[in-house]
Amino acid sequence: MESVLFVVGAAVAAVGFIALVFGINKLLSPRNPTDEKLMPYECGMEPAGIPWATVRVRYATVALLFVLFDAEAVLLFAVAARLRGSAVALVEVGVFTGFLVLGLAIAWRKGALTWRL
């Protein structure tokens, strides 16, 4: 029962501290927005172009594919190092590599690996 009360007390203390900090910030911070202060900040220079320009999702797709295949390659090396010399391990690593190749083929077929400007 004491451990439950400790956890509840810690959670209440954390939420209370955060509420206190936000409340003090609300009370003490100055509020005088001007047009210049409301402009988007771009390294101290005048903004170039409109601030709400659309961002192409192309980079996110390539980054996601990189992270996916990078993580799978790390797992492949870890499994291969741990299970070396076993026929079952060879089959498992082969199936895993087959899934990697299949995923790469699907991404390539859908055109996810071609970079268009």
Biopython code that builds the backbone (N, CA, C, O; Angstrom):
import numpy as np
from Bio.PDB.StructureBuilder import StructureBuilder

atoms = [
    (1, "MET", "N", (0.819, -1.196, 0.000)),
    (1, "MET", "CA", (0.000, 0.000, 0.000)),
    (1, "MET", "C", (0.865, 1.264, 0.000)),
    (1, "MET", "O", (0.523, 2.268, -0.625)),
    (2, "GLU", "N", (2.003, 1.190, 0.722)),
    (2, "GLU", "CA", (2.891, 2.353, 0.782)),
    (2, "GLU", "C", (3.490, 2.676, -0.581)),
    (2, "GLU", "O", (3.658, 3.845, -0.930)),
    (3, "SER", "N", (3.813, 1.634, -1.355)),
    (3, "SER", "CA", (4.412, 1.877, -2.670)),
    (3, "SER", "C", (3.401, 2.534, -3.611)),
    (3, "SER", "O", (3.772, 3.375, -4.431)),
    (4, "VAL", "N", (2.133, 2.156, -3.495)),
    (4, "VAL", "CA", (1.100, 2.770, -4.332)),
    (4, "VAL", "C", (0.939, 4.238, -3.958)),
    (4, "VAL", "O", (0.839, 5.101, -4.831)),
    (5, "LEU", "N", (0.914, 4.514, -2.676)),
    (5, "LEU", "CA", (0.803, 5.903, -2.221)),
    (5, "LEU", "C", (2.016, 6.726, -2.654)),
    (5, "LEU", "O", (1.886, 7.901, -3.000)),
    (6, "PHE", "N", (3.194, 6.103, -2.632)),
    (6, "PHE", "CA", (4.402, 6.809, -3.073)),
    (6, "PHE", "C", (4.304, 7.187, -4.552)),
    (6, "PHE", "O", (4.621, 8.314, -4.933)),
    (7, "VAL", "N", (3.862, 6.238, -5.383)),
    (7, "VAL", "CA", (3.731, 6.509, -6.822)),
    (7, "VAL", "C", (2.685, 7.587, -7.070)),
    (7, "VAL", "O", (2.907, 8.491, -7.875)),
    (8, "VAL", "N", (1.555, 7.500, -6.391)),
    (8, "VAL", "CA", (0.502, 8.509, -6.558)),
    (8, "VAL", "C", (1.009, 9.874, -6.086)),
    (8, "VAL", "O", (0.766, 10.890, -6.738)),
    (9, "GLY", "N", (1.709, 9.894, -4.958)),
    (9, "GLY", "CA", (2.262, 11.153, -4.458)),
    (9, "GLY", "C", (3.281, 11.754, -5.410)),
    (9, "GLY", "O", (3.292, 12.966, -5.628)),
    (10, "ALA", "N", (4.141, 10.909, -5.980)),
    (10, "ALA", "CA", (5.136, 11.399, -6.935)),
    (10, "ALA", "C", (4.459, 11.963, -8.176)),
    (10, "ALA", "O", (4.880, 13.000, -8.691)),
    (11, "ALA", "N", (3.418, 11.296, -8.663)),
    (11, "ALA", "CA", (2.699, 11.785, -9.846)),
    (11, "ALA", "C", (2.004, 13.108, -9.551)),
    (11, "ALA", "O", (2.032, 14.021, -10.377)),
    (12, "VAL", "N", (1.380, 13.217, -8.379)),
    (12, "VAL", "CA", (0.712, 14.464, -8.005)),
    (12, "VAL", "C", (1.735, 15.588, -7.842)),
    (12, "VAL", "O", (1.482, 16.720, -8.254)),
    (13, "ALA", "N", (2.886, 15.282, -7.246)),
    (13, "ALA", "CA", (3.932, 16.295, -7.085)),
    (13, "ALA", "C", (4.465, 16.753, -8.440)),
    (13, "ALA", "O", (4.709, 17.944, -8.634)),
    (14, "ALA", "N", (4.650, 15.827, -9.380)),
    (14, "ALA", "CA", (5.155, 16.187, -10.709)),
    (14, "ALA", "C", (4.154, 17.072, -11.445)),
    (14, "ALA", "O", (4.526, 18.095, -12.019)),
    (15, "VAL", "N", (2.886, 16.677, -11.425)),
    (15, "VAL", "CA", (1.855, 17.475, -12.102)),
    (15, "VAL", "C", (1.720, 18.841, -11.429)),
    (15, "VAL", "O", (1.565, 19.856, -12.109)),
    (16, "GLY", "N", (1.779, 18.869, -10.104)),
    (16, "GLY", "CA", (1.694, 20.138, -9.384)),
    (16, "GLY", "C", (2.857, 21.057, -9.696)),
    (16, "GLY", "O", (2.671, 22.263, -9.863)),
    (17, "PHE", "N", (4.062, 20.496, -9.778)),
    (17, "PHE", "CA", (5.233, 21.315, -10.106)),
    (17, "PHE", "C", (5.114, 21.907, -11.504)),
    (17, "PHE", "O", (5.407, 23.084, -11.713)),
    (18, "ILE", "N", (4.685, 21.094, -12.453)),
    (18, "ILE", "CA", (4.526, 21.591, -13.824)),
    (18, "ILE", "C", (3.456, 22.673, -13.878)),
    (18, "ILE", "O", (3.636, 23.690, -14.547)),
    (19, "ALA", "N", (2.346, 22.463, -13.181)),
    (19, "ALA", "CA", (1.290, 23.485, -13.151)),
    (19, "ALA", "C", (1.792, 24.767, -12.496)),
    (19, "ALA", "O", (1.462, 25.865, -12.943)),
    (20, "LEU", "N", (2.585, 24.631, -11.445)),
    (20, "LEU", "CA", (3.156, 25.806, -10.777)),
    (20, "LEU", "C", (4.074, 26.587, -11.707)),
    (20, "LEU", "O", (3.994, 27.813, -11.768)),
    (21, "VAL", "N", (4.939, 25.893, -12.428)),
    (21, "VAL", "CA", (5.873, 26.562, -13.344)),
    (21, "VAL", "C", (5.107, 27.269, -14.465)),
    (21, "VAL", "O", (5.428, 28.406, -14.811)),
    (22, "PHE", "N", (4.099, 26.604, -15.032)),
    (22, "PHE", "CA", (3.319, 27.244, -16.090)),
    (22, "PHE", "C", (2.533, 28.443, -15.556)),
    (22, "PHE", "O", (2.401, 29.457, -16.242)),
    (23, "GLY", "N", (2.017, 28.326, -14.347)),
    (23, "GLY", "CA", (1.280, 29.440, -13.745)),
    (23, "GLY", "C", (2.174, 30.643, -13.482)),
    (23, "GLY", "O", (1.785, 31.777, -13.762)),
    (24, "ILE", "N", (3.358, 30.410, -12.952)),
    (24, "ILE", "CA", (4.309, 31.510, -12.719)),
    (24, "ILE", "C", (4.700, 32.149, -14.042)),
    (24, "ILE", "O", (4.796, 33.373, -14.132)),
    (25, "ASN", "N", (4.927, 31.335, -15.072)),
    (25, "ASN", "CA", (5.263, 31.870, -16.385)),
    (25, "ASN", "C", (4.135, 32.744, -16.918)),
    (25, "ASN", "O", (4.383, 33.812, -17.477)),
    (26, "LYS", "N", (2.915, 32.298, -16.749)),
    (26, "LYS", "CA", (1.754, 33.067, -17.225)),
    (26, "LYS", "C", (1.649, 34.409, -16.498)),
    (26, "LYS", "O", (1.303, 35.420, -17.109)),
    (27, "LEU", "N", (1.944, 34.421, -15.212)),
    (27, "LEU", "CA", (1.834, 35.653, -14.432)),
    (27, "LEU", "C", (2.973, 36.636, -14.687)),
    (27, "LEU", "O", (2.744, 37.844, -14.736)),
    (28, "LEU", "N", (4.188, 36.136, -14.848)),
    (28, "LEU", "CA", (5.355, 37.019, -14.889)),
    (28, "LEU", "C", (5.826, 37.386, -16.291)),
    (28, "LEU", "O", (6.564, 38.359, -16.444)),
    (29, "SER", "N", (5.431, 36.652, -17.305)),
    (29, "SER", "CA", (5.958, 36.947, -18.642)),
    (29, "SER", "C", (5.236, 38.144, -19.254)),
    (29, "SER", "O", (4.020, 38.283, -19.119)),
    (30, "PRO", "N", (6.006, 39.017, -19.937)),
    (30, "PRO", "CA", (5.370, 40.185, -20.572)),
    (30, "PRO", "C", (4.581, 39.767, -21.810)),
    (30, "PRO", "O", (4.964, 38.841, -22.526)),
    (31, "ARG", "N", (3.488, 40.457, -22.044)),
    (31, "ARG", "CA", (2.642, 40.156, -23.203)),
    (31, "ARG", "C", (2.403, 41.445, -23.983)),
    (31, "ARG", "O", (1.478, 42.195, -23.670)),
    (32, "ASN", "N", (3.216, 41.704, -24.981)),
    (32, "ASN", "CA", (2.996, 42.839, -25.864)),
    (32, "ASN", "C", (3.409, 42.461, -27.291)),
    (32, "ASN", "O", (4.449, 42.902, -27.781)),
    (33, "PRO", "N", (2.581, 41.635, -27.952)),
    (33, "PRO", "CA", (2.926, 41.209, -29.306)),
    (33, "PRO", "C", (2.830, 42.365, -30.305)),
    (33, "PRO", "O", (1.898, 43.168, -30.256)),
    (34, "THR", "N", (3.793, 42.433, -31.195)),
    (34, "THR", "CA", (3.771, 43.409, -32.279)),
    (34, "THR", "C", (3.831, 42.638, -33.595)),
    (34, "THR", "O", (4.045, 41.425, -33.603)),
    (35, "ASP", "N", (3.644, 43.341, -34.696)),
    (35, "ASP", "CA", (3.713, 42.674, -36.002)),
    (35, "ASP", "C", (5.092, 42.069, -36.236)),
    (35, "ASP", "O", (5.215, 40.986, -36.809)),
    (36, "GLU", "N", (6.128, 42.775, -35.786)),
    (36, "GLU", "CA", (7.484, 42.279, -35.983)),
    (36, "GLU", "C", (7.741, 41.014, -35.152)),
    (36, "GLU", "O", (8.418, 40.094, -35.611)),
    (37, "LYS", "N", (7.203, 40.974, -33.943)),
    (37, "LYS", "CA", (7.388, 39.803, -33.095)),
    (37, "LYS", "C", (6.597, 38.603, -33.594)),
    (37, "LYS", "O", (6.988, 37.464, -33.340)),
    (38, "LEU", "N", (5.512, 38.828, -34.288)),
    (38, "LEU", "CA", (4.676, 37.732, -34.774)),
    (38, "LEU", "C", (5.150, 37.174, -36.116)),
    (38, "LEU", "O", (4.598, 36.186, -36.601)),
    (39, "MET", "N", (6.169, 37.798, -36.724)),
    (39, "MET", "CA", (6.709, 37.284, -37.984)),
    (39, "MET", "C", (7.482, 35.989, -37.734)),
    (39, "MET", "O", (8.062, 35.818, -36.662)),
    (40, "PRO", "N", (7.499, 35.082, -38.701)),
    (40, "PRO", "CA", (8.300, 33.872, -38.534)),
    (40, "PRO", "C", (9.785, 34.219, -38.491)),
    (40, "PRO", "O", (10.253, 35.051, -39.269)),
    (41, "TYR", "N", (10.517, 33.593, -37.597)),
    (41, "TYR", "CA", (11.944, 33.877, -37.428)),
    (41, "TYR", "C", (12.758, 33.040, -38.388)),
    (41, "TYR", "O", (12.568, 31.826, -38.472)),
    (42, "GLU", "N", (13.664, 33.675, -39.114)),
    (42, "GLU", "CA", (14.513, 32.974, -40.070)),
    (42, "GLU", "C", (15.946, 33.484, -39.940)),
    (42, "GLU", "O", (16.436, 34.198, -40.815)),
    (43, "CYS", "N", (16.607, 33.121, -38.861)),
    (43, "CYS", "CA", (18.020, 33.433, -38.628)),
    (43, "CYS", "C", (18.294, 34.929, -38.619)),
    (43, "CYS", "O", (19.379, 35.338, -39.034)),
    (44, "GLY", "N", (17.390, 35.743, -38.178)),
    (44, "GLY", "CA", (17.620, 37.172, -38.091)),
    (44, "GLY", "C", (17.474, 37.905, -39.407)),
    (44, "GLY", "O", (17.660, 39.121, -39.452)),
    (45, "MET", "N", (17.147, 37.204, -40.477)),
    (45, "MET", "CA", (16.997, 37.838, -41.783)),
    (45, "MET", "C", (15.512, 37.960, -42.098)),
    (45, "MET", "O", (14.667, 37.338, -41.455)),
    (46, "GLU", "N", (15.224, 38.761, -43.086)),
    (46, "GLU", "CA", (13.844, 38.855, -43.559)),
    (46, "GLU", "C", (13.442, 37.505, -44.142)),
    (46, "GLU", "O", (14.250, 36.872, -44.822)),
    (47, "PRO", "N", (12.211, 37.045, -43.893)),
    (47, "PRO", "CA", (11.789, 35.746, -44.416)),
    (47, "PRO", "C", (11.830, 35.721, -45.939)),
    (47, "PRO", "O", (11.438, 36.681, -46.602)),
    (48, "ALA", "N", (12.309, 34.612, -46.477)),
    (48, "ALA", "CA", (12.359, 34.419, -47.923)),
    (48, "ALA", "C", (11.180, 33.553, -48.334)),
    (48, "ALA", "O", (11.146, 32.364, -48.018)),
    (49, "GLY", "N", (10.234, 34.122, -49.021)),
    (49, "GLY", "CA", (9.062, 33.372, -49.458)),
    (49, "GLY", "C", (7.980, 33.364, -48.398)),
    (49, "GLY", "O", (8.091, 34.021, -47.363)),
    (50, "ILE", "N", (6.932, 32.608, -48.676)),
    (50, "ILE", "CA", (5.819, 32.555, -47.729)),
    (50, "ILE", "C", (6.146, 31.548, -46.622)),
    (50, "ILE", "O", (6.776, 30.525, -46.891)),
    (51, "PRO", "N", (5.730, 31.821, -45.394)),
    (51, "PRO", "CA", (6.089, 30.916, -44.304)),
    (51, "PRO", "C", (5.311, 29.605, -44.308)),
    (51, "PRO", "O", (5.757, 28.640, -43.689)),
    (52, "TRP", "N", (4.184, 29.534, -44.972)),
    (52, "TRP", "CA", (3.376, 28.332, -44.963)),
    (52, "TRP", "C", (3.518, 27.568, -46.273)),
    (52, "TRP", "O", (2.523, 27.091, -46.820)),
    (53, "ALA", "N", (4.727, 27.446, -46.777)),
    (53, "ALA", "CA", (4.962, 26.700, -48.004)),
    (53, "ALA", "C", (4.806, 25.199, -47.735)),
    (53, "ALA", "O", (5.107, 24.724, -46.640)),
    (54, "THR", "N", (4.341, 24.470, -48.730)),
    (54, "THR", "CA", (4.180, 23.034, -48.560)),
    (54, "THR", "C", (5.537, 22.352, -48.617)),
    (54, "THR", "O", (6.414, 22.736, -49.391)),
    (55, "VAL", "N", (5.689, 21.344, -47.791)),
    (55, "VAL", "CA", (6.929, 20.581, -47.741)),
    (55, "VAL", "C", (6.684, 19.259, -48.454)),
    (55, "VAL", "O", (5.672, 18.594, -48.232)),
    (56, "ARG", "N", (7.619, 18.894, -49.306)),
    (56, "ARG", "CA", (7.471, 17.634, -50.022)),
    (56, "ARG", "C", (7.738, 16.472, -49.072)),
    (56, "ARG", "O", (8.668, 16.521, -48.268)),
    (57, "VAL", "N", (6.937, 15.449, -49.167)),
    (57, "VAL", "CA", (7.049, 14.307, -48.273)),
    (57, "VAL", "C", (8.071, 13.301, -48.808)),
    (57, "VAL", "O", (8.311, 12.267, -48.184)),
    (58, "ARG", "N", (8.655, 13.596, -49.931)),
    (58, "ARG", "CA", (9.591, 12.684, -50.580)),
    (58, "ARG", "C", (10.762, 12.341, -49.667)),
    (58, "ARG", "O", (11.164, 11.181, -49.582)),
    (59, "TYR", "N", (11.307, 13.335, -48.989)),
    (59, "TYR", "CA", (12.456, 13.094, -48.115)),
    (59, "TYR", "C", (12.063, 12.164, -46.964)),
    (59, "TYR", "O", (12.850, 11.300, -46.577)),
    (60, "ALA", "N", (10.882, 12.326, -46.425)),
    (60, "ALA", "CA", (10.437, 11.487, -45.315)),
    (60, "ALA", "C", (10.335, 10.032, -45.745)),
    (60, "ALA", "O", (10.664, 9.138, -44.966)),
    (61, "THR", "N", (9.889, 9.777, -46.960)),
    (61, "THR", "CA", (9.780, 8.404, -47.450)),
    (61, "THR", "C", (11.155, 7.759, -47.562)),
    (61, "THR", "O", (11.345, 6.620, -47.136)),
    (62, "VAL", "N", (12.110, 8.482, -48.131)),
    (62, "VAL", "CA", (13.463, 7.950, -48.268)),
    (62, "VAL", "C", (14.096, 7.746, -46.896)),
    (62, "VAL", "O", (14.774, 6.743, -46.672)),
    (63, "ALA", "N", (13.884, 8.684, -45.979)),
    (63, "ALA", "CA", (14.439, 8.546, -44.629)),
    (63, "ALA", "C", (13.829, 7.344, -43.912)),
    (63, "ALA", "O", (14.539, 6.613, -43.221)),
    (64, "LEU", "N", (12.528, 7.133, -44.069)),
    (64, "LEU", "CA", (11.873, 5.992, -43.439)),
    (64, "LEU", "C", (12.403, 4.675, -44.008)),
    (64, "LEU", "O", (12.630, 3.724, -43.260)),
    (65, "LEU", "N", (12.597, 4.617, -45.312)),
    (65, "LEU", "CA", (13.163, 3.408, -45.913)),
    (65, "LEU", "C", (14.578, 3.164, -45.411)),
    (65, "LEU", "O", (14.954, 2.023, -45.146)),
    (66, "PHE", "N", (15.367, 4.228, -45.278)),
    (66, "PHE", "CA", (16.730, 4.076, -44.773)),
    (66, "PHE", "C", (16.731, 3.527, -43.359)),
    (66, "PHE", "O", (17.465, 2.585, -43.058)),
    (67, "VAL", "N", (15.912, 4.110, -42.484)),
    (67, "VAL", "CA", (15.868, 3.652, -41.093)),
    (67, "VAL", "C", (15.390, 2.206, -41.027)),
    (67, "VAL", "O", (15.925, 1.412, -40.254)),
    (68, "LEU", "N", (14.395, 1.860, -41.825)),
    (68, "LEU", "CA", (13.873, 0.505, -41.834)),
    (68, "LEU", "C", (14.945, -0.500, -42.238)),
    (68, "LEU", "O", (15.168, -1.486, -41.535)),
    (69, "PHE", "N", (15.600, -0.260, -43.350)),
    (69, "PHE", "CA", (16.600, -1.212, -43.824)),
    (69, "PHE", "C", (17.864, -1.170, -42.971)),
    (69, "PHE", "O", (18.542, -2.190, -42.846)),
    (70, "ASP", "N", (18.196, -0.044, -42.391)),
    (70, "ASP", "CA", (19.355, 0.045, -41.509)),
    (70, "ASP", "C", (19.117, -0.774, -40.249)),
    (70, "ASP", "O", (19.998, -1.521, -39.821)),
    (71, "ALA", "N", (17.945, -0.644, -39.653)),
    (71, "ALA", "CA", (17.627, -1.416, -38.443)),
    (71, "ALA", "C", (17.596, -2.909, -38.753)),
    (71, "ALA", "O", (18.062, -3.721, -37.954)),
    (72, "GLU", "N", (17.057, -3.268, -39.892)),
    (72, "GLU", "CA", (17.009, -4.690, -40.245)),
    (72, "GLU", "C", (18.401, -5.242, -40.512)),
    (72, "GLU", "O", (18.682, -6.394, -40.182)),
    (73, "ALA", "N", (19.273, -4.438, -41.103)),
    (73, "ALA", "CA", (20.648, -4.895, -41.331)),
    (73, "ALA", "C", (21.386, -5.094, -40.007)),
    (73, "ALA", "O", (22.150, -6.049, -39.865)),
    (74, "VAL", "N", (21.170, -4.216, -39.053)),
    (74, "VAL", "CA", (21.796, -4.378, -37.735)),
    (74, "VAL", "C", (21.291, -5.656, -37.072)),
    (74, "VAL", "O", (22.075, -6.412, -36.499)),
    (75, "LEU", "N", (19.992, -5.895, -37.149)),
    (75, "LEU", "CA", (19.442, -7.129, -36.586)),
    (75, "LEU", "C", (19.990, -8.359, -37.300)),
    (75, "LEU", "O", (20.230, -9.388, -36.669)),
    (76, "LEU", "N", (20.186, -8.259, -38.591)),
    (76, "LEU", "CA", (20.721, -9.382, -39.348)),
    (76, "LEU", "C", (22.127, -9.727, -38.878)),
    (76, "LEU", "O", (22.439, -10.903, -38.693)),
    (77, "PHE", "N", (22.979, -8.729, -38.682)),
    (77, "PHE", "CA", (24.334, -8.986, -38.206)),
    (77, "PHE", "C", (24.331, -9.547, -36.786)),
    (77, "PHE", "O", (25.130, -10.428, -36.467)),
    (78, "ALA", "N", (23.447, -9.047, -35.940)),
    (78, "ALA", "CA", (23.374, -9.540, -34.567)),
    (78, "ALA", "C", (22.946, -11.007, -34.527)),
    (78, "ALA", "O", (23.520, -11.804, -33.786)),
    (79, "VAL", "N", (21.944, -11.356, -35.319)),
    (79, "VAL", "CA", (21.476, -12.737, -35.351)),
    (79, "VAL", "C", (22.530, -13.640, -35.965)),
    (79, "VAL", "O", (22.757, -14.745, -35.472)),
    (80, "ALA", "N", (23.171, -13.196, -37.022)),
    (80, "ALA", "CA", (24.186, -14.013, -37.684)),
    (80, "ALA", "C", (25.379, -14.262, -36.761)),
    (80, "ALA", "O", (25.958, -15.349, -36.785)),
    (81, "ALA", "N", (25.750, -13.280, -35.954)),
    (81, "ALA", "CA", (26.873, -13.455, -35.039)),
    (81, "ALA", "C", (26.519, -14.395, -33.893)),
    (81, "ALA", "O", (27.379, -15.134, -33.413)),
    (82, "ARG", "N", (25.287, -14.377, -33.456)),
    (82, "ARG", "CA", (24.866, -15.195, -32.309)),
    (82, "ARG", "C", (24.610, -16.648, -32.698)),
    (82, "ARG", "O", (24.920, -17.550, -31.920)),
    (83, "LEU", "N", (24.064, -16.890, -33.859)),
    (83, "LEU", "CA", (23.627, -18.232, -34.245)),
    (83, "LEU", "C", (24.505, -18.859, -35.322)),
    (83, "LEU", "O", (24.007, -19.658, -36.116)),
    (84, "ARG", "N", (25.767, -18.532, -35.377)),
    (84, "ARG", "CA", (26.627, -19.054, -36.443)),
    (84, "ARG", "C", (26.851, -20.557, -36.271)),
    (84, "ARG", "O", (26.906, -21.079, -35.158)),
    (85, "GLY", "N", (26.979, -21.233, -37.417)),
    (85, "GLY", "CA", (27.273, -22.658, -37.421)),
    (85, "GLY", "C", (26.062, -23.555, -37.284)),
    (85, "GLY", "O", (26.222, -24.763, -37.106)),
    (86, "SER", "N", (24.868, -23.021, -37.357)),
    (86, "SER", "CA", (23.667, -23.841, -37.192)),
    (86, "SER", "C", (22.861, -23.809, -38.486)),
    (86, "SER", "O", (22.732, -22.761, -39.119)),
    (87, "ALA", "N", (22.320, -24.962, -38.873)),
    (87, "ALA", "CA", (21.507, -25.032, -40.094)),
    (87, "ALA", "C", (20.192, -24.283, -39.902)),
    (87, "ALA", "O", (19.691, -23.660, -40.839)),
    (88, "VAL", "N", (19.635, -24.339, -38.708)),
    (88, "VAL", "CA", (18.391, -23.621, -38.427)),
    (88, "VAL", "C", (18.633, -22.118, -38.521)),
    (88, "VAL", "O", (17.797, -21.378, -39.039)),
    (89, "ALA", "N", (19.774, -21.678, -38.020)),
    (89, "ALA", "CA", (20.111, -20.254, -38.093)),
    (89, "ALA", "C", (20.267, -19.817, -39.540)),
    (89, "ALA", "O", (19.860, -18.714, -39.905)),
    (90, "LEU", "N", (20.853, -20.677, -40.369)),
    (90, "LEU", "CA", (21.016, -20.349, -41.789)),
    (90, "LEU", "C", (19.659, -20.169, -42.462)),
    (90, "LEU", "O", (19.483, -19.256, -43.268)),
    (91, "VAL", "N", (18.706, -21.028, -42.138)),
    (91, "VAL", "CA", (17.355, -20.910, -42.711)),
    (91, "VAL", "C", (16.681, -19.636, -42.205)),
    (91, "VAL", "O", (16.062, -18.908, -42.982)),
    (92, "GLU", "N", (16.800, -19.366, -40.901)),
    (92, "GLU", "CA", (16.168, -18.172, -40.337)),
    (92, "GLU", "C", (16.744, -16.898, -40.944)),
    (92, "GLU", "O", (15.999, -15.988, -41.306)),
    (93, "VAL", "N", (18.076, -16.831, -41.057)),
    (93, "VAL", "CA", (18.709, -15.647, -41.646)),
    (93, "VAL", "C", (18.350, -15.548, -43.125)),
    (93, "VAL", "O", (18.185, -14.445, -43.646)),
    (94, "GLY", "N", (18.229, -16.684, -43.808)),
    (94, "GLY", "CA", (17.820, -16.671, -45.207)),
    (94, "GLY", "C", (16.403, -16.144, -45.393)),
    (94, "GLY", "O", (16.144, -15.366, -46.311)),
    (95, "VAL", "N", (15.489, -16.565, -44.526)),
    (95, "VAL", "CA", (14.108, -16.067, -44.604)),
    (95, "VAL", "C", (14.074, -14.573, -44.306)),
    (95, "VAL", "O", (13.378, -13.812, -44.979)),
    (96, "PHE", "N", (14.827, -14.163, -43.296)),
    (96, "PHE", "CA", (14.887, -12.742, -42.944)),
    (96, "PHE", "C", (15.440, -11.916, -44.101)),
    (96, "PHE", "O", (14.905, -10.856, -44.426)),
    (97, "THR", "N", (16.510, -12.405, -44.719)),
    (97, "THR", "CA", (17.091, -11.706, -45.870)),
    (97, "THR", "C", (16.113, -11.704, -47.036)),
    (97, "THR", "O", (16.045, -10.727, -47.782)),
    (98, "GLY", "N", (15.362, -12.775, -47.201)),
    (98, "GLY", "CA", (14.345, -12.812, -48.248)),
    (98, "GLY", "C", (13.284, -11.735, -48.051)),
    (98, "GLY", "O", (12.852, -11.093, -49.009)),
    (99, "PHE", "N", (12.863, -11.541, -46.789)),
    (99, "PHE", "CA", (11.913, -10.458, -46.509)),
    (99, "PHE", "C", (12.517, -9.090, -46.819)),
    (99, "PHE", "O", (11.831, -8.198, -47.318)),
    (100, "LEU", "N", (13.815, -8.932, -46.516)),
    (100, "LEU", "CA", (14.481, -7.667, -46.849)),
    (100, "LEU", "C", (14.488, -7.431, -48.353)),
    (100, "LEU", "O", (14.186, -6.333, -48.821)),
    (101, "VAL", "N", (14.832, -8.460, -49.097)),
    (101, "VAL", "CA", (14.881, -8.336, -50.559)),
    (101, "VAL", "C", (13.484, -8.089, -51.119)),
    (101, "VAL", "O", (13.322, -7.289, -52.039)),
    (102, "LEU", "N", (12.484, -8.760, -50.580)),
    (102, "LEU", "CA", (11.116, -8.541, -51.024)),
    (102, "LEU", "C", (10.669, -7.100, -50.762)),
    (102, "LEU", "O", (10.060, -6.469, -51.627)),
    (103, "GLY", "N", (10.971, -6.585, -49.569)),
    (103, "GLY", "CA", (10.625, -5.194, -49.261)),
    (103, "GLY", "C", (11.336, -4.215, -50.166)),
    (103, "GLY", "O", (10.744, -3.234, -50.616)),
    (104, "LEU", "N", (12.605, -4.476, -50.437)),
    (104, "LEU", "CA", (13.357, -3.619, -51.343)),
    (104, "LEU", "C", (12.781, -3.674, -52.753)),
    (104, "LEU", "O", (12.681, -2.647, -53.424)),
    (105, "ALA", "N", (12.404, -4.864, -53.206)),
    (105, "ALA", "CA", (11.822, -5.000, -54.553)),
    (105, "ALA", "C", (10.489, -4.264, -54.655)),
    (105, "ALA", "O", (10.207, -3.620, -55.666)),
    (106, "ILE", "N", (9.673, -4.359, -53.613)),
    (106, "ILE", "CA", (8.383, -3.661, -53.636)),
    (106, "ILE", "C", (8.604, -2.150, -53.655)),
    (106, "ILE", "O", (7.940, -1.435, -54.406)),
    (107, "ALA", "N", (9.533, -1.660, -52.831)),
    (107, "ALA", "CA", (9.817, -0.225, -52.810)),
    (107, "ALA", "C", (10.360, 0.240, -54.162)),
    (107, "ALA", "O", (10.006, 1.317, -54.642)),
    (108, "TRP", "N", (11.215, -0.572, -54.766)),
    (108, "TRP", "CA", (11.786, -0.225, -56.054)),
    (108, "TRP", "C", (10.697, -0.225, -57.127)),
    (108, "TRP", "O", (10.659, 0.672, -57.970)),
    (109, "ARG", "N", (9.823, -1.213, -57.103)),
    (109, "ARG", "CA", (8.751, -1.305, -58.104)),
    (109, "ARG", "C", (7.770, -0.145, -58.002)),
    (109, "ARG", "O", (7.270, 0.337, -59.018)),
    (110, "LYS", "N", (7.494, 0.305, -56.784)),
    (110, "LYS", "CA", (6.568, 1.428, -56.592)),
    (110, "LYS", "C", (7.232, 2.772, -56.892)),
    (110, "LYS", "O", (6.559, 3.802, -56.886)),
    (111, "GLY", "N", (8.527, 2.776, -57.152)),
    (111, "GLY", "CA", (9.217, 4.016, -57.478)),
    (111, "GLY", "C", (9.647, 4.816, -56.263)),
    (111, "GLY", "O", (9.914, 6.012, -56.376)),
    (112, "ALA", "N", (9.717, 4.180, -55.108)),
    (112, "ALA", "CA", (10.082, 4.898, -53.895)),
    (112, "ALA", "C", (11.572, 5.223, -53.843)),
    (112, "ALA", "O", (11.996, 6.053, -53.039)),
    (113, "LEU", "N", (12.362, 4.579, -54.687)),
    (113, "LEU", "CA", (13.805, 4.807, -54.650)),
    (113, "LEU", "C", (14.292, 5.757, -55.739)),
    (113, "LEU", "O", (15.480, 6.073, -55.796)),
    (114, "THR", "N", (13.393, 6.213, -56.598)),
    (114, "THR", "CA", (13.791, 7.180, -57.629)),
    (114, "THR", "C", (13.577, 8.591, -57.081)),
    (114, "THR", "O", (12.536, 8.894, -56.498)),
    (115, "TRP", "N", (14.560, 9.429, -57.274)),
    (115, "TRP", "CA", (14.519, 10.790, -56.749)),
    (115, "TRP", "C", (14.088, 11.750, -57.852)),
    (115, "TRP", "O", (14.797, 11.925, -58.842)),
    (116, "ARG", "N", (12.929, 12.368, -57.679)),
    (116, "ARG", "CA", (12.426, 13.334, -58.654)),
    (116, "ARG", "C", (12.541, 14.724, -58.074)),
    (116, "ARG", "O", (12.222, 14.945, -56.905)),
    (117, "LEU", "N", (12.995, 15.658, -58.884)),
    (117, "LEU", "CA", (13.134, 17.049, -58.407)),
    (117, "LEU", "C", (11.924, 17.856, -58.635)),
    (117, "LEU", "O", (11.894, 19.036, -58.288)),
]
sb = StructureBuilder()
sb.init_structure("model")
sb.init_model(0)
sb.init_chain("A")
sb.init_seg("    ")
for serial, (resi, resn, name, xyz) in enumerate(atoms, 1):
    if name == "N":
        sb.init_residue(resn, " ", resi, " ")
    sb.init_atom(name, np.array(xyz, "f"), 0.0, 1.0, " ", f" {name:<3s}", serial, name[0])
structure = sb.get_structure()
